[in-house]
Amino acid sequence: MTIDALKLIVISDLHLLADGKTSMGLDNADRLRTCVAAINDRYADADLCVIAGDLADLGERAAYDLLKEILQDLVIPVAITIGNHDDRETFLSVFGHSEAAETGFIDKVIDLAGQRVILLDSAIAFGVHEGALAPEQLEWLGDRLNEAKERPVVVVLHHHANPLHTNVDRIILSNGAEFASVLKRHPDIRQVIAGHVHYTSTAIWHGLLFTTLAGGHYNVTIPLDAPEARIARLSGPGQMAIVLSDAEQTLVHFDNFIDDHRDLDMVDGISA
């Protein structure tokens, strides 16, 4: 099988509200419009944009209607899965029940350039912030990997699976080791990319490459030297991942479409 060059854009953590409402003082609809404009301007040649969950902030229908409206301006194809801030049934009522796989979850497989992209819905239920992959999803994943033994595979989901050793691990994918065990059946998993944690990280875990991106909403500081210290919420970056994959390598760049870094927990220098 011929493996060609694949360009994949990954965005995450949009946290949309009804138009005009803000979250942490941020207009997330405006931020998404800025992201879409940046993709159209700089990456119109990309094969696909993947959105890795937390589409809405409160799971509201109005947020999904707004997402659908904004995405009409995107010039490249888009594939979507959901996160812990999303309401699965409300999302499906707006985007259509064909968005769900036979698992009942928002799982997808897309074959491009001789490679396979797999999206997984790691949300348990609206309002539950840790993640999990149901047994039927792990079986589905194993089947999709078996079909693609000769293809490089990139996997995208919302929740981080590997421990990051910060307090975000309280809302980690709860069965990450089982997930990794299924992935390791495939000879060429190139990347596992997640959002959820609102900061950028890379790791090798169980012999696999794991990445998180900061996403479109606020970013957070990482007090590794003082785990109990206050985590500052910052106004930026608004970040997307640019995945360039071919026969020889899979490379992930991070493009900050918003590069602001104000402390959102501070008002005139006083902790809010």
Residue, then its C-alpha position, 0 to 999 in steps of 0.5 A: m500500500t502506498i503511504d502518501a503525505l497526510k496533513l491533519i489539523v487537530i483542535s480541541d476544547l472549544h467550550l462554546l456557549a450561546d452566542g454572546k456569552t463568555s466563559m472565564g471572560l473569554d468569547n469562545a465563539d470569537r476564538l473559534r472564528t479566529c481559529v477557523a480563519a487561521i486554518n483557512d489562511r495557512y492550512a487550506d491544503a490540509d486533508l482534515c480538521v479533527i475536533a477532539g471534544d469539549l465542543a460546548d461548555l454546558g452541553e447546550r443545544a445553542a452551543y452546537d447550533l453555533l458550532k455548526e454555523i461557524l464550521q460552515d466557514l471552514v474550507i477543509p473537511v472536519a470530523i468531530t468527537i466529544g468530551n466531558h463537557d458535551d451532551r452526546e444526545t444533544f450533539l447528535s440532535v444537531f449534527g445527526h445520529s449518523e455521527a455515532a458509530e455502531t458502538g453508540f458513541i461518537d467513534k469514527v474512522i477516516d482513511l486518507a493518504g494510505q493512513r488511518v485516523i481514528l476518533l474515539d468518544s471518551a466521555i462517560a456522561f455529561g457532567v462526569h469529568e473523568g473519561a473511559l472507553a466502554p468495552e464495546q468501544l475497545e472491541w470496535l477499536g481492535d477491529r478497526l486496527n486489525e483492518a489497517k495492519e499495513r497503514p500508519v494510524v493516528v488516534v484522537l480522543h478527548h481525555h489524556a490516557n497517560p499520567l501527567h503527574t499534575n492534578v489533571d490526573r484526577i480526571i484522566l481516562s480511567n482505563g488508559a492501560e487497557f486502551a494502550s494494550v489494544l493499541k499495541r496490537h497494531p505495529d504502527i501507531r504514530q500518535v495518540i492525541a488528546g485535549h482536555v488538560h488545557y496545556t501541551s505535553t508529550a510522552i512515551w507510555h507503554g511504548l506509544l507516543f502520546t500528545t496533548l494540545a492546549g486547545g481553544h479555551y484558557n490554558v493552565t500553568i503546570p506547578l510541577d515543583a508544588p503540586e498543591a499550588r494555585i493553577a493559574r488560568l491563562s487567556g492563551p495560547g489558543q492552540m491547534a496541532i498540525v500533524l504531518s505524516d508520511a511513510e518516514q515519520t509523523l511530526v506534530h507542530f503546535d500553532n498558537f492562533i491566539d498568543d495572549h497569556r493574561d492571568l484570568d484569575m487576577v483582577d487588577g493584580i488581586s486574586a479573584 
